[in-house]
């Protein structure tokens, strides 16, 4: 049960003793007849409200009570800048754009704006009033929606510096939105069939139908009424006892529940790529660095004036390459300062044994031929 509030007369006395007399909380508590904690709370409230001693004459008891103990909802709510929901809604249609990225842009322009959770709630309220939606009901295990995601993911080889673009295959169950993803370097027929086998093995079962987009590896003829499915794809469906249902080719649209897979890919790319989505990401071909460039980078790494990450940004190479070049330079330094004596060439033992066997065979052959001719050699 909350403690009873002191009359305004005693609260004025608390403020007078604190600011006019400089008394401690314990002395004020003994004088007024309340606990030191209550005295500290009244002083704190007065400090927050900006009230000291002497109290302005326009502050009567009602005004003083309202300033120190404002009821809930009395203070007007802070006005926050409202986002442009039309712009947010339009930007979300772009590939790779999420509410998190748009909220960061909003907070960058309005530091006193809404938090992320409130931002999402307000957008959801606005979105429900824009257009009607059609709810689709999916039975468990009925449909599996499959397709390759539109964006690719760069795969970097730290040893060779080669950059390859991987396609992300995504499969989503209609009822539960259970998602499976796998990276492949091509969308050819072997990869298309291979990822289907892997996803069915991962799920531990086979759906009644597999809904796919009009991919060349899966659909040979895109038709609204009589689509042509690849022969190998049909053999796959016959083997697993399922059906292939291509989407309609009227629009460039994804299968029904593939939005969940796109959302998963967006989260993946948002975690791996910079958040500056308006900066175009260029694809870099494989580069062959010269020996002089490698030596320059390795020497800079050995000096230790900068970190490997700073050197990687300066020379535009991967940190693993810098570490490998530094190790190669340190290993080769012993040969450079070895007094000019070159190491003996390595002996190929297999080649030596083969040569000995050949000479032995030739020697035996000559000895046998001489013996048949009545000529013997005194010494081999």
C-alpha positions in Angstrom: 0.0 0.0 0.0 1.6 3.4 -1.0 2.4 5.8 1.8 0.2 8.8 2.4 1.4 11.9 0.7 2.4 14.9 3.0 0.4 18.1 2.9 1.7 20.8 0.8 2.6 22.8 3.9 5.0 20.2 5.1 6.5 19.8 1.6 7.2 23.5 1.6 8.9 23.1 5.0 11.0 20.3 3.5 12.1 22.5 0.7 12.8 25.5 3.0 15.0 23.4 5.4 16.9 21.9 2.4 17.6 25.0 0.3 17.4 27.8 2.9 18.9 26.1 5.9 21.1 23.4 4.2 19.9 20.7 6.6 20.6 17.1 5.9 17.9 14.6 5.0 18.0 13.0 8.4 17.5 16.3 10.2 14.7 17.2 7.9 13.1 13.8 8.5 13.2 14.3 12.3 11.8 17.8 12.0 8.9 17.0 9.7 8.2 13.6 11.1 8.7 11.4 8.0 11.3 9.0 6.8 14.6 10.1 5.2 13.5 8.2 2.0 10.4 10.2 1.6 12.3 13.4 2.2 14.8 12.4 -0.6 11.9 11.6 -2.9 10.3 15.1 -2.4 13.6 16.8 -3.0 14.2 14.7 -6.1 10.8 15.6 -7.5 11.4 19.3 -6.8 14.8 19.2 -8.5 13.2 17.5 -11.6 10.5 20.2 -11.7 13.1 23.0 -11.3 11.6 24.2 -7.9 14.0 25.6 -5.2 13.6 28.0 -2.3 12.0 30.5 -2.2 9.0 29.1 -4.1 7.6 31.6 -6.6 4.5 33.4 -5.3 2.4 32.2 -8.2 2.8 28.6 -7.0 -0.1 28.0 -4.8 -0.7 24.6 -3.2 -2.6 23.2 -6.2 0.1 24.4 -8.7 2.8 23.0 -6.5 1.1 19.6 -6.2 0.5 19.5 -10.0 4.2 20.3 -10.6 5.5 17.7 -8.1 2.9 14.9 -8.6 1.6 15.3 -12.1 -1.1 12.6 -12.8 -0.5 10.1 -15.6 -1.4 11.5 -18.9 -1.3 15.1 -17.7 1.9 16.1 -19.6 1.2 16.3 -23.3 2.9 13.6 -25.3 6.0 14.4 -27.2 5.4 14.9 -30.9 7.6 12.7 -33.0 8.1 13.0 -36.7 5.8 10.7 -38.6 7.6 8.6 -41.4 6.4 8.8 -44.9 4.6 5.5 -45.0 4.0 5.7 -48.8 7.7 6.0 -49.4 8.4 3.1 -46.9 5.8 0.9 -48.7 7.3 1.7 -52.1 10.9 1.0 -51.0 10.0 -2.3 -49.5 9.1 -3.6 -53.0 12.8 -3.2 -54.0 15.0 -6.2 -53.7 17.0 -6.5 -50.5 15.2 -3.6 -48.7 13.9 -4.4 -45.2 12.1 -2.4 -42.5 15.3 -2.4 -40.4 17.2 -0.6 -43.2 14.4 1.9 -43.7 14.1 2.5 -39.9 17.9 3.2 -39.8 17.5 5.8 -42.6 14.5 7.3 -40.7 16.5 7.6 -37.4 19.5 9.0 -39.2 17.3 11.9 -40.4 15.2 12.1 -37.1 17.3 11.1 -34.1 14.3 11.8 -31.8 12.0 9.6 -33.9 10.3 6.3 -33.1 12.1 3.2 -32.0 12.3 0.2 -34.3 9.4 -1.8 -32.7 7.1 1.2 -32.7 8.1 1.9 -36.3 7.1 -1.6 -37.4 3.8 -1.4 -35.4 2.9 1.9 -37.0 3.7 0.6 -40.5 1.6 -2.5 -39.9 -1.4 -0.3 -38.9 -0.9 1.8 -42.0 -0.4 -1.1 -44.2 -3.6 -2.8 -43.1 -5.6 0.2 -44.3 -4.1 0.4 -47.7 -5.2 -2.6 -49.7 -7.1 -5.8 -49.1 -5.2 -9.0 -48.8 -6.1 -12.6 -49.8 -5.5 -15.2 -47.2 -4.2 -18.5 -48.6 -4.7 -21.7 -46.6 -2.2 -24.4 -47.0 -2.5 -27.9 -45.6 0.5 -29.4 -43.9 2.7 -31.4 -46.3 0.6 -30.3 -49.3 2.9 -27.9 -51.2 6.6 -27.1 -51.3 7.5 -23.8 -53.0 11.0 -23.8 -54.6 13.0 -21.3 -56.6 16.4 -19.7 -56.8 16.6 -16.3 -55.1 17.1 -13.3 -57.4 20.3 -12.0 -55.7 23.6 -13.9 -55.7 26.1 -14.2 -53.0 29.8 -13.6 -53.6 32.1 -16.5 -52.5 35.7 -15.5 -52.0 38.6 -17.9 -52.1 41.1 -16.6 -49.6 44.1 -18.5 -51.1 43.6 -17.7 -54.8 41.6 -14.5 -54.6 39.0 -15.9 -56.9 35.5 -14.5 -56.5 32.5 -16.6 -57.7 28.9 -15.8 -57.6 26.7 -18.4 -55.9 23.0 -18.8 -56.4 20.8 -19.4 -53.4 18.2 -22.1 -53.8 15.3 -21.7 -51.3 12.5 -24.1 -50.5 9.5 -23.2 -48.3 6.7 -25.4 -46.9 3.4 -23.7 -47.5 1.8 -24.4 -44.1 4.6 -23.8 -41.7 7.0 -21.6 -43.7 9.7 -24.0 -42.8 12.6 -22.9 -45.0 15.6 -24.7 -46.5 18.4 -22.9 -48.4 21.4 -24.1 -50.3 24.1 -22.4 -52.4 24.9 -23.5 -55.9 27.3 -22.1 -58.5 24.8 -22.6 -61.4 21.1 -23.1 -62.1 21.7 -25.9 -64.6 19.7 -29.1 -64.6 22.1 -31.2 -62.5 22.2 -28.6 -59.7 18.4 -28.1 -60.0 17.8 -31.8 -59.5 20.5 -32.1 -56.8 19.1 -29.4 -54.6 15.6 -31.1 -54.8 17.1 -34.4 -53.6 18.9 -32.6 -50.8 15.8 -30.7 -49.6 13.6 -33.8 -49.6 16.3 -35.6 -47.6 16.5 -32.6 -45.2 12.7 -32.6 -44.7 12.5 -36.3 -44.3 9.4 -36.6 -46.5 7.9 -35.7 -49.8 5.1 -33.2 -50.3 2.1 -33.8 -52.5 3.2 -31.1 -55.0 6.3 -29.0 -55.7 5.5 -25.5 -56.9 8.3 -24.1 -59.0 8.9 -20.9 -61.0 9.4 -21.1 -64.8 13.1 -21.9 -64.6 14.7 -23.2 -67.7 16.1 -26.2 -66.0 12.6 -27.2 -64.7 10.1 -25.8 -67.2 10.7 -26.1 -71.0 7.5 -24.3 -72.1 6.0 -21.6 -70.0 2.2 -21.8 -70.5 -0.8 -20.8 -68.5 -2.7 -23.9 -69.4 -0.3 -26.6 -70.7 3.2 -25.9 -69.3 6.0 -28.2 -70.5 8.1 -29.7 -67.7 11.6 -31.0 -68.2 11.8 -34.7 -68.8 14.4 -35.3 -66.1 12.3 -33.2 -63.7 9.3 -35.4 -64.5 11.3 -38.5 -63.9 12.4 -37.1 -60.5 8.8 -36.4 -59.6 7.8 -39.9 -60.6 10.6 -41.5 -58.6 9.6 -39.6 -55.4 5.8 -39.9 -56.0 5.0 -36.1 -56.2 3.7 -33.7 -58.7 5.3 -30.6 -60.4 3.1 -27.5 -60.5 4.7 -24.6 -62.4 3.5 -21.1 -61.6 1.5 -19.0 -64.1 3.7 -17.2 -66.6 1.4 -14.2 -66.7 3.6 -12.1 -64.5 7.1 -12.3 -63.2 5.9 -13.4 -59.8 7.3 -15.7 -57.2 5.6 -18.8 -55.9 3.0 -18.2 -53.3 5.0 -18.6 -50.1 8.3 -17.7 -51.5 8.2 -14.4 -49.7 9.4 -16.2 -46.6 12.5 -17.4 -48.5 13.1 -13.9 -49.8 12.9 -12.6 -46.3 15.4 -15.2 -45.2 17.8 -14.2 -48.0 17.4 -10.5 -47.1 18.3 -11.2 -43.5 21.3 -13.2 -44.7 22.5 -10.5 -47.1 21.9 -7.7 -44.5 24.2 -9.6 -42.1 26.9 -9.9 -44.7 26.7 -6.7 -46.7 27.0 -3.1 -45.8 23.8 -1.3 -44.8 24.3 1.5 -47.3 21.9 0.0 -49.8 22.1 2.8 -52.3 25.8 2.2 -53.1 26.0 -0.1 -56.1 28.0 -3.2 -55.4 30.4 -3.9 -58.3 31.6 -7.4 -59.1 35.3 -7.9 -59.2 37.0 -10.3 -61.6 39.9 -12.4 -60.5 43.1 -10.4 -60.3 46.7 -11.6 -60.8 49.1 -9.6 -58.6 52.7 -9.1 -59.7 55.6 -10.3 -57.6 56.6 -6.7 -56.8 53.1 -5.9 -55.5 53.1 -9.0 -53.3 56.6 -8.1 -51.9 55.4 -4.6 -51.2 52.4 -5.7 -49.3 54.3 -8.4 -47.4 57.0 -5.9 -46.3 54.4 -3.5 -45.1 52.9 -6.4 -43.0 56.3 -7.3 -41.6 56.9 -3.7 -40.5 53.8 -3.8 -38.3 53.1 -0.1 -38.7 49.5 -0.9 -39.6 47.2 -3.8 -38.9 46.3 -6.5 -41.4 42.8 -5.1 -41.7 44.2 -1.6 -42.5 46.6 -3.0 -45.1 43.8 -4.9 -46.7 41.8 -1.8 -47.0 44.8 0.2 -48.3 45.9 -2.3 -51.0 42.4 -3.6 -51.7 43.2 -7.3 -51.0 41.9 -9.9 -48.6 43.6 -10.1 -45.2 44.2 -13.9 -45.7 46.3 -13.0 -48.8 48.4 -10.6 -46.9 49.0 -13.2 -44.2 50.0 -15.8 -46.8 52.4 -13.4 -48.6 54.0 -12.4 -45.4 54.6 -16.1 -44.5 56.1 -16.8 -48.0 58.4 -13.8 -47.7 59.7 -14.9 -44.2 60.3 -18.5 -45.5 62.2 -17.3 -48.5 64.4 -14.9 -46.5 66.7 -17.7 -45.3 67.6 -18.6 -48.9 68.4 -14.9 -49.7 70.8 -14.6 -46.8 72.3 -18.1 -47.1 75.7 -16.9 -48.4 74.8 -17.4 -52.1 75.0 -21.2 -51.8 72.1 -22.7 -53.6 70.5 -25.8 -52.1 71.2 -29.0 -54.0 68.5 -30.0 -56.4 66.0 -32.5 -55.1 66.5 -36.1 -56.2 63.5 -37.9 -57.7 63.9 -41.4 -56.1 61.3 -43.0 -58.4 63.0 -41.8 -61.5 66.4 -43.0 -60.2 65.0 -46.5 -59.4 63.5 -46.6 -62.9 66.8 -45.8 -64.5 68.7 -48.4 -62.4 66.1 -51.0 -63.4 66.4 -50.1 -67.1 70.2 -50.4 -67.0 70.0 -53.7 -65.2 67.6 -55.1 -67.8 69.8 -54.0 -70.7 72.9 -55.5 -69.0 71.2 -58.9 -68.5 70.0 -58.8 -72.1 73.5 -58.2 -73.4 74.9 -60.9 -71.2 72.4 -63.5 -72.5 73.1 -62.5 -76.1 76.8 -62.9 -75.7 76.4 -66.2 -74.0 74.4 -67.6 -76.8 77.0 -66.4 -79.3 79.8 -68.2 -77.4 81.2 -64.9 -76.2 81.4 -64.3 -72.5 82.4 -61.2 -70.8 85.2 -61.3 -68.3 83.6 -58.7 -66.3 80.3 -57.0 -66.2 
